[in-house]
Amino acid sequence: MRNGVAIAAARLAAGFAFRELGLTRIEIVALVDNVASRRVAEKLGATFECVARNRLVHNGVPFAAAVYSLVPGTCPADVRHATDGAARSL
């Protein structure tokens, strides 16, 4: 059952990273055929940048991965307060 937990968690984490940690970029990297993870990135408002060859390694085997990015001001994650959902400006 899909109930939005992953997108909610990712939105909170991204908001915290931008506001509290001052990050200027977050990369989301998922195996090319991991449709669920790629959908979370897209619903977050992340920008698809490329399919990078040999980007992820599992058990010593390299795999291509889809790379997405979030930057402050371009995604809804950076304007939500982590606890109450109220809008905040950067």
PAZAPA-851555 format. One line per 2 residues: number of its first residue (from 1); their letters; for each residue x, y, z of N, C-alpha, C, O, CB. Coordinates in Angstrom, 3 decimals. Glycine has a CB too. Layout:
BEGIN
NUM) a) X,Y,Z,X,Y,Z,X,Y,Z,X,Y,Z,X,Y,Z ~ ...
//
This chain:
BEGIN
1) mr) 0.842,-1.181,0.000,0.000,0.000,0.000,0.885,1.243,0.000,1.827,1.337,0.787,-0.957,-0.001,1.219 ~ 0.594,2.165,-0.853,1.361,3.407,-0.950,0.586,4.503,-0.231,-0.513,4.879,-0.638,1.634,3.797,-2.444
3) ng) 1.184,5.010,0.851,0.461,6.034,1.614,1.264,7.326,1.789,0.921,8.154,2.633,0.087,5.487,2.976 ~ 2.317,7.504,1.008,3.030,8.771,1.017,4.075,8.948,2.103,4.571,10.056,2.306,2.070,9.841,1.133
5) va) 4.417,7.877,2.805,5.393,7.990,3.887,6.767,8.382,3.345,7.433,9.243,3.921,5.487,6.668,4.664 ~ 7.197,7.766,2.253,8.526,8.063,1.703,8.639,9.521,1.271,9.643,10.173,1.558,8.827,7.146,0.515
7) ia) 7.632,10.033,0.591,7.679,11.430,0.134,7.643,12.382,1.320,8.331,13.403,1.312,6.506,11.731,-0.820 ~ 6.854,12.063,2.334,6.795,12.928,3.524,8.143,12.937,4.245,8.617,13.994,4.663,5.674,12.455,4.491
9) aa) 8.757,11.773,4.390,10.056,11.688,5.054,11.132,12.420,4.255,11.959,13.126,4.831,10.456,10.224,5.255 ~ 11.123,12.256,2.941,12.109,12.925,2.089,11.929,14.435,2.137,12.910,15.178,2.159,11.998,12.426,0.643
11) rl) 10.686,14.889,2.152,10.413,16.327,2.216,10.934,16.913,3.534,11.548,17.980,3.546,8.894,16.598,2.068 ~ 10.685,16.213,4.632,11.181,16.682,5.933,12.709,16.714,5.972,13.306,17.676,6.456,10.651,15.783,7.060
13) aa) 13.332,15.655,5.458,14.797,15.588,5.462,15.408,16.689,4.602,16.392,17.314,5.001,15.266,14.219,4.965 ~ 14.834,16.929,3.431,15.352,17.976,2.551,15.177,19.353,3.176,16.085,20.183,3.129,14.653,17.924,1.191
15) gf) 14.010,19.593,3.760,13.780,20.881,4.424,14.775,21.121,5.542,15.314,22.220,5.672,12.365,20.947,4.975 ~ 15.019,20.105,6.346,15.996,20.208,7.429,17.397,20.475,6.866,18.129,21.323,7.377,15.996,18.917,8.281
17) af) 17.752,19.754,5.826,19.086,19.905,5.233,19.323,21.315,4.714,20.406,21.870,4.897,19.276,18.906,4.103 ~ 18.317,21.901,4.065,18.472,23.250,3.536,18.442,24.300,4.636,19.307,25.175,4.680,17.387,23.539,2.523
19) re) 17.455,24.223,5.526,17.285,25.254,6.555,18.310,25.154,7.674,18.974,26.135,8.006,15.902,25.170,7.142 ~ 18.436,23.975,8.249,19.245,23.831,9.455,20.720,23.565,9.172,21.584,24.039,9.909,18.696,22.722,10.294
21) lg) 21.012,22.827,8.133,22.400,22.485,7.821,23.021,23.417,6.795,24.239,23.432,6.622,22.479,21.071,7.321 ~ 22.187,24.195,6.114,22.701,25.141,5.131,23.214,24.500,3.852,24.021,25.101,3.143,23.787,25.936,5.739
23) lt) 22.760,23.294,3.548,23.220,22.655,2.314,22.732,23.442,1.099,21.672,24.067,1.138,22.726,21.189,2.242 ~ 23.501,23.406,0.043,23.136,24.108,-1.179,22.726,23.145,-2.288,22.303,23.573,-3.361,24.290,24.972,-1.647
25) ri) 22.852,21.846,-2.028,22.492,20.841,-3.035,22.298,19.493,-2.352,23.050,19.111,-1.455,23.583,20.742,-4.145 ~ 21.276,18.793,-2.799,21.048,17.415,-2.363,20.929,16.574,-3.624,20.197,16.930,-4.547,19.755,17.285,-1.450
27) ei) 21.646,15.461,-3.663,21.508,14.531,-4.775,20.707,13.318,-4.329,20.900,12.787,-3.236,22.891,14.104,-5.311 ~ 19.818,12.902,-5.190,19.061,11.674,-4.986,19.516,10.731,-6.087,19.407,11.041,-7.273,17.486,11.919,-5.016
29) va) 20.023,9.581,-5.681,20.576,8.622,-6.630,19.829,7.297,-6.462,19.754,6.756,-5.359,22.121,8.435,-6.415 ~ 19.283,6.785,-7.551,18.513,5.534,-7.506,18.868,4.671,-8.707,19.170,5.176,-9.789,16.985,5.820,-7.476
31) lv) 18.826,3.374,-8.499,19.025,2.479,-9.631,18.048,2.848,-10.734,16.914,3.240,-10.460,18.848,0.997,-9.212 ~ 18.481,2.724,-11.960,17.674,3.126,-13.110,16.301,2.462,-13.088,15.300,3.107,-13.399,18.398,2.783,-14.409
33) dn) 16.243,1.189,-12.726,14.958,0.485,-12.762,14.192,0.531,-11.442,13.196,-0.177,-11.292,15.182,-0.945,-13.147 ~ 14.630,1.344,-10.485,13.914,1.490,-9.212,12.857,2.591,-9.384,13.073,3.745,-9.015,14.909,1.833,-8.026
35) va) 11.742,2.210,-9.938,10.691,3.156,-10.293,10.143,3.881,-9.065,9.880,5.082,-9.125,9.563,2.437,-11.015 ~ 9.969,3.167,-7.956,9.398,3.783,-6.750,10.291,4.911,-6.226,9.795,5.988,-5.897,9.195,2.722,-5.652
37) sr) 11.597,4.673,-6.147,12.509,5.709,-5.645,12.588,6.884,-6.605,12.662,8.034,-6.174,13.908,5.129,-5.417 ~ 12.574,6.609,-7.883,12.607,7.689,-8.859,11.330,8.523,-8.792,11.371,9.739,-8.978,12.800,7.126,-10.271
39) rv) 10.208,7.880,-8.529,8.939,8.592,-8.405,8.958,9.519,-7.190,8.430,10.629,-7.250,7.772,7.596,-8.298 ~ 9.559,9.070,-6.095,9.679,9.927,-4.901,10.483,11.178,-5.257,10.086,12.291,-4.913,10.362,9.152,-3.716
41) ae) 11.603,10.998,-5.938,12.429,12.148,-6.334,11.625,13.121,-7.189,11.693,14.334,-6.989,13.682,11.678,-7.104 ~ 10.875,12.593,-8.129,10.084,13.449,-9.023,8.968,14.168,-8.279,8.709,15.343,-8.536,9.493,12.623,-10.159
43) kl) 8.301,13.469,-7.355,7.242,14.111,-6.577,7.791,15.180,-5.644,7.084,16.126,-5.298,6.479,13.073,-5.774 ~ 9.042,15.037,-5.237,9.692,16.057,-4.409,9.981,17.322,-5.201,10.195,18.389,-4.626,10.985,15.513,-3.818
45) ga) 9.986,17.199,-6.516,10.329,18.340,-7.353,11.789,18.358,-7.756,12.297,19.368,-8.241,9.993,19.611,-6.642 ~ 12.469,17.225,-7.552,13.881,17.137,-7.927,14.025,17.175,-9.442,13.140,16.732,-10.174,14.520,15.852,-7.360
47) tf) 15.140,17.704,-9.897,15.449,17.783,-11.322,16.249,16.563,-11.742,17.279,16.255,-11.142,16.224,19.076,-11.648 ~ 15.778,15.868,-12.772,16.531,14.745,-13.318,17.745,15.311,-14.048,17.615,16.185,-14.904,15.644,13.868,-14.276
49) ec) 18.916,14.807,-13.702,20.136,15.317,-14.333,20.745,14.352,-15.332,21.162,14.769,-16.413,21.152,15.642,-13.284 ~ 20.805,13.069,-14.994,21.441,12.126,-15.907,21.283,10.694,-15.420,20.846,10.442,-14.297,22.918,12.460,-16.072
51) va) 21.649,9.770,-16.291,21.887,8.400,-15.884,23.407,8.266,-15.880,24.058,8.390,-16.917,21.172,7.333,-16.850 ~ 23.953,8.014,-14.702,25.404,7.931,-14.545,25.839,6.471,-14.527,25.345,5.673,-13.730,25.859,8.650,-13.252
53) rn) 26.756,6.138,-15.399,27.261,4.768,-15.463,28.113,4.465,-14.236,28.860,5.317,-13.754,28.078,4.546,-16.753 ~ 27.989,3.252,-13.747,28.786,2.771,-12.603,28.680,3.687,-11.388,29.644,3.814,-10.633,30.247,2.637,-13.006
55) rl) 27.538,4.321,-11.186,27.360,5.288,-10.089,27.159,4.618,-8.744,27.596,5.150,-7.723,26.182,6.187,-10.376 ~ 26.504,3.456,-8.718,26.291,2.718,-7.476,26.981,1.371,-7.556,27.039,0.753,-8.619,24.787,2.537,-7.191
57) vh) 27.503,0.924,-6.430,28.163,-0.381,-6.370,27.489,-1.201,-5.279,27.343,-0.746,-4.145,29.701,-0.235,-6.097 ~ 27.079,-2.420,-5.636,26.454,-3.337,-4.679,27.142,-4.685,-4.789,27.187,-5.285,-5.863,24.917,-3.472,-4.934
59) ng) 27.680,-5.160,-3.667,28.425,-6.429,-3.643,29.537,-6.447,-4.693,29.783,-7.468,-5.335,27.471,-7.611,-3.876 ~ 30.194,-5.320,-4.854,31.310,-5.232,-5.778,30.933,-5.086,-7.243,31.813,-5.047,-8.103,32.144,-6.416,-5.624
61) vp) 29.647,-5.005,-7.543,29.188,-4.887,-8.928,28.662,-3.475,-9.165,27.753,-3.031,-8.463,28.090,-5.945,-9.245 ~ 29.225,-2.761,-10.151,28.748,-1.404,-10.437,27.448,-1.421,-11.244,27.236,-2.283,-12.097,29.820,-0.617,-11.196
63) fa) 26.587,-0.444,-10.951,25.309,-0.298,-11.636,25.111,1.154,-12.058,25.581,2.079,-11.395,24.145,-0.765,-10.733 ~ 24.414,1.335,-13.163,24.022,2.678,-13.589,22.918,3.170,-12.659,22.125,2.382,-12.145,23.546,2.689,-15.084
65) aa) 22.881,4.485,-12.452,21.872,5.059,-11.572,21.368,6.383,-12.129,22.097,7.119,-12.795,22.437,5.256,-10.162 ~ 20.106,6.663,-11.840,19.504,7.940,-12.190,19.886,8.949,-11.106,19.777,8.656,-9.915,17.943,7.816,-12.335
67) vy) 20.330,10.121,-11.515,20.752,11.163,-10.577,19.793,12.343,-10.695,19.557,12.875,-11.780,22.226,11.611,-10.854 ~ 19.245,12.736,-9.538,18.344,13.885,-9.434,18.966,14.877,-8.468,19.776,14.491,-7.625,16.910,13.456,-8.959
69) sl) 18.604,16.145,-8.576,19.115,17.131,-7.630,18.006,18.022,-7.100,17.012,18.295,-7.774,20.192,17.979,-8.281 ~ 18.212,18.464,-5.871,17.370,19.479,-5.233,18.288,20.615,-4.834,19.372,20.379,-4.301,16.583,18.904,-3.987
71) vp) 17.871,21.841,-5.083,18.609,23.010,-4.607,17.610,23.947,-3.935,16.432,23.945,-4.292,19.371,23.733,-5.784 ~ 18.060,24.746,-2.970,17.128,25.647,-2.283,16.385,26.546,-3.266,16.959,27.039,-4.237,17.877,26.504,-1.263
73) gt) 15.110,26.748,-2.998,14.305,27.640,-3.825,13.671,26.987,-5.029,12.881,27.625,-5.726,15.132,28.760,-4.280 ~ 13.996,25.723,-5.299,13.423,25.072,-6.475,12.546,23.886,-6.136,12.043,23.212,-7.034,14.513,24.629,-7.390
75) cp) 12.353,23.619,-4.851,11.503,22.493,-4.491,10.652,22.857,-3.285,11.052,23.690,-2.472,12.347,21.238,-4.199 ~ 9.487,22.243,-3.164,8.614,22.543,-2.036,9.227,22.165,-0.695,8.801,22.683,0.338,7.304,21.834,-2.206
77) ad) 10.204,21.286,-0.685,10.795,20.809,0.571,11.465,21.921,1.367,11.505,21.851,2.595,11.803,19.720,0.283 ~ 11.989,22.936,0.705,12.746,23.946,1.439,11.877,25.072,1.998,12.408,26.000,2.608,13.798,24.530,0.546
79) vr) 10.568,25.017,1.809,9.718,26.065,2.351,8.730,25.547,3.388,7.845,26.287,3.820,8.971,26.739,1.238 ~ 8.863,24.318,3.784,7.974,23.742,4.788,8.708,23.596,6.105,9.865,23.176,6.139,7.429,22.382,4.324
81) ha) 8.050,23.935,7.165,8.599,23.754,8.498,8.509,22.283,8.829,7.489,21.652,8.554,7.852,24.621,9.557 ~ 9.546,21.725,9.410,9.630,20.288,9.637,8.563,19.741,10.575,8.271,18.546,10.522,10.968,19.955,10.180
83) td) 7.966,20.571,11.435,7.016,20.031,12.405,5.571,20.388,12.133,4.681,19.599,12.451,7.374,20.499,13.756 ~ 5.306,21.542,11.558,3.899,21.911,11.436,3.445,22.189,10.001,2.271,22.493,9.789,3.633,23.114,12.272
85) ga) 4.324,22.096,9.023,3.933,22.293,7.636,3.703,23.741,7.244,3.303,24.007,6.111,2.709,21.525,7.363 ~ 3.943,24.685,8.141,3.743,26.107,7.843,4.804,26.591,6.866,5.957,26.165,6.932,3.783,26.952,9.138
87) ar) 4.418,27.469,5.970,5.369,28.007,4.990,6.377,28.911,5.675,6.040,29.653,6.597,4.633,28.779,3.878 ~ 7.608,28.842,5.217,8.705,29.674,5.716,9.520,30.150,4.534,9.683,29.429,3.550,9.600,28.896,6.728
89) sl) 10.024,31.346,4.627,10.899,31.826,3.563,12.335,31.552,3.957,12.677,31.443,5.135,10.679,33.338,3.287 ~ 13.172,31.444,2.921,14.591,31.204,3.184,15.197,32.473,3.603,16.396,32.522,3.881,15.322,30.636,1.972
//
